[in-house]
Amino acid sequence: VLFRSLVVFILNFFHLTIFQWMSIISFILSTFLTGIKIKGMRPQLEVELNASYFAADMIYTKVIISNYSTEPAMLVNLELSSANLNRRWSATPFKKLIAKGGSVDDNRIYSEAVPLNIPPKSAISCYLAFEVGKINFNKLLNHQTKMIFTLNRTQIHKIVDIKNTNFPIEKLVKELN
């Protein structure tokens, strides 16, 4: 009885009208496209750490943040975290002068203020400043450091390598001149 009803179903399935076939194909395509749209809306951030500089009680990092999502990403908070030191440092919520070169006022580098807005399907390159206080930077360099991005409703954790991207701040000043 089960086999017979399956055969009848298959025979009836292939005798559909053109409009019924179009309805089935439309349903399958709309379901597929909805899935792609939902996947594209999720936050998809990538970070690349190009350089880091230690000066006084600050860490400055040059990062490229890419937003692969189809929606803009509002970066509400960004933190550096060292698990072995059990410490977290938030990016400064204001622009901070990092370096200036020469006598021209345009020859200055400032850090970005957090929060940051990253447009969809684009990337931004910026400097970020973290006030770390009086710590031994060699301890920080010997441990893996995590960047924690806090978006509107999501936290994304990325491991960054501060040790291999560390340069003296004087190198940045020389590049300005």
Protein Blocks (a to p, Z undefined) as FASTA:
>chain_A
ZZmmmmmmmmmmmmccfklmmmmmmmmmmmmmmmmmmmmmpccdddddfbdcdehjaccd
ddddddfbfbdcddfbdcdddfklopacdddfbdcdfbdehjbfklccddddddddddeh
iacdddddddebjadfklmmmpccddddddfkbccdddddfklmgccfklmmmmmZZ
